[in-house]
Amino acid sequence: MKKLLGLNILIGITITLLCFNTEKQNITDFQLKNIDGKMVSTKDYPEAKGFILIFTCNHCPFAKLYPERMNALNTKYKSLGVPLLAISSTDTLTYEGDSYLKMVEKAKNENFNFPYLYDNEQLVAKMFAAEKTPHAFVIWKTNGKWTIKYNGAIDDNGMDPEKVLNQYVSGAVDELLAGKEVTIKETKSIGCQIYFRKK
């Protein structure tokens, strides 16, 4: 009985560790078209310690709540070596409002101070297993490789910025800059589903 109990505890601990191991090692540098027509790559930031990557789009009501907060994140962390890159991976055949030209228009109207990248082939979204808009990731350079240190929601209150209690992305970046482990590694992203085209 004791052996069986011990085995069950060990299995439980193993499953728990697997569930919370968000630090994927298969993230590679990528290059996408920005709203200014130029190609932007993670390699364009050789001094970057990490990146805040946010998968977003034009049409999603929940994603529309965050551009101002995304501007604030980029303003705060870009100078500290952690720039923000926004990525639209939406199927534009389904949502015409997420076309590249509409992205250019939105970025201009809302004064984006960060790159807004067009993932037309949806390859980057698939690499990160992004699910919603917005879906945030914090990646960090570890031993020369990009590692996901956080993924999920930007914060815990999309509707009312004044009532945010947990700034998940900001908290993760602050801990990493301080040389600490990220306390909250994963949360549930809330927003519109990213639909992947069938080939």
Residue, then its C-alpha position, 0 to 999 in steps of 0.5 A: m500500500k505504501k509503495l502504491l501511495g508513493l508511486n501515485i505521489l511521484i506520478g502526480i508530481t511528474i504530471t504537475l511538472l510537465c503541465f507547468n513546464t512552459e519553457k519551450q526550447n524549439i523557438t527560433d528567430f523569425q522574420l515578418k513584414n511590418i506595417d511600414g513595408k519592411m521586413v522585421s526579424t528578431k535578429d534585428y535586435p542583437e542587444a535584446k535580452g528578450f521580447i514581449l510577443i503579442f498575437t493580436c488582430n484588428h477585428c477581435p473586441f477583446a484585442k481592441l482593449y489593449p493597444e494603449r497598454m501595449n504601447a505602454l509596455n513597449t515604452k517601458y521595456k524597449s529601452l531595457g532590452v525587451p521590445l514588444l512585437a505585435i503579430s497578426s496571424t488571423d486567417t484573412l480569408t475569414y476576416e477581411g478586416d485583418s488584411y495587411l492594408k487594414m493593419v497599416e490603417k489601424a496602426k496609424n490611427e492608434n499610434f502604435n509605437f511598436p512593430y505590427l507584423y503580418d504572419n500571413e502563412q500563420l507559421v509563427a503562430k503555429m511555432f508558438a501554439a498561439e490560441k487567442t487574440p490577444h495571446a502574450f508571450v515573453i521569450w528570453k535568450t538562454n544559452g544563445k537560444w530563445t526560451i518561452k518564460y511566460n505565455g497567456a493573458i497580458d493582465d487580469n482585466g481587459m475591460d478596465p485597466e484601472k482594476v488590473l490586479n495582476q500585470y502578468v507580462s510586466g511582472a514576468v519581464d520585471e522578474l527576468l530583468a532582476g535575474k529571478e525565475v518567473t513566478i507566474k509562468e502561464t495563464k489562460s489567454i482570453g479573446c477571439q480564437i485564432y483559426f488556422r487555414k486548412k491546406 
